[in-house]
């Protein structure tokens, strides 16, 4: 391993959840949160639930938009994510739980939102039905996902398959697995929603230089557990292949990521 690789690997080591808040949220997380909340069109005084809230970037922004007369709750499976969320914002009502079995009452919210989380829920149909259940009549849902796999992350997926394992590379496929408009339309329809709209827009995000972003991303995701045991030579080879493959995405020493966000909005009928 080169000294540069060693330095970057060690520099970004530590708690993956803290790294997620430090590195992922300000770039990709914030971009998707903004697109989602634009689609949700929140209003002052509304009651909002953020599902798969992570460390709370969407919930925090939603709280600003609904104001003191509104309320925001966030739910996530990860106690570590919620610990960071609570430390950042005590005013939001944070819950640990499964999106497919929400520990929340019927009709308790005017809006349900979820950014970059539904693709990881095993029982997506149950998750949509639960969103419908906790909405008040006339309430609405807004979901942001991402896909298909953009070329920049295809480079990373292929390098992981070569240098780690195809199973580890499968994480990247999971990230970008929920984007098909027909699938999303069917999920929402079968859950009982009306006024369903599925649309896409490309978001452009500026990221750090290739080697730096590689290790920031790895240390902010479940990938770190699989990559940490690699020896120095394998880590260096992984970095070399990814950095070489990312050169065509570099502008002024920074990576430029174009990702297709898929925004699904729908409404629970009033009657």
BELQUI-V434209 format. One record per backbone hydrogen bond with DSSP energy under -1.0 kcal/mol. CO is the residue of the C=O (numbers start at 1). NH is the residue of the N-H. Records with the same first field share a line. If there is no record, write none. Layout:
CO: NH  NH
//
This chain:
2: 6
3: 7
4: 8
5: 9
6: 10
7: 11
8: 12
10: 13
15: 19
16: 20
17: 21
18: 22
19: 23
20: 25
24: 29
25: 30
27: 31
28: 32
29: 33
30: 34
31: 35
32: 36
33: 37
34: 38
35: 39
36: 40
37: 41
43: 46
46: 71
47: 110  111
48: 73
49: 113
50: 75
53: 56
56: 60
57: 61
58: 62
59: 63
60: 64
61: 65
62: 66
63: 67
66: 45
67: 70
71: 48
72: 93
73: 50
74: 95
75: 52  53
76: 97
78: 82
79: 83
80: 84
81: 85
82: 86
83: 87
84: 88
85: 89
93: 74
95: 76
98: 101
102: 104
109: 136
110: 140
111: 49
112: 142
113: 51
114: 144
117: 120
118: 121
122: 124
123: 127
124: 128
125: 129
126: 130
127: 131
128: 132
129: 133
130: 134
133: 107
134: 109
136: 139
139: 268
140: 112
141: 266
142: 114
143: 264
144: 116
145: 262
150: 154
151: 155
152: 156
153: 157
154: 158
155: 159
156: 160
157: 161
158: 162
159: 163
160: 164  165
165: 169
168: 171
169: 172  173
170: 174
171: 175
172: 176
174: 177
180: 184
181: 185
182: 186
183: 187
184: 188
185: 189
186: 190
187: 191
188: 193
189: 192
194: 267
197: 265
199: 263
201: 261
203: 259
205: 257
208: 255
209: 213
210: 214
211: 215
212: 216
213: 217
214: 218
215: 219
218: 221
221: 224
223: 227
224: 228
227: 230
231: 235
232: 236
233: 237
234: 238
235: 239
236: 240
237: 241
238: 242
239: 243
240: 244
241: 245
242: 246
244: 247
246: 249
247: 250
249: 256
251: 254
254: 251
255: 207
257: 205
259: 203
260: 147
261: 201
262: 145
263: 199
264: 143
265: 197
266: 141
267: 194
268: 138
//
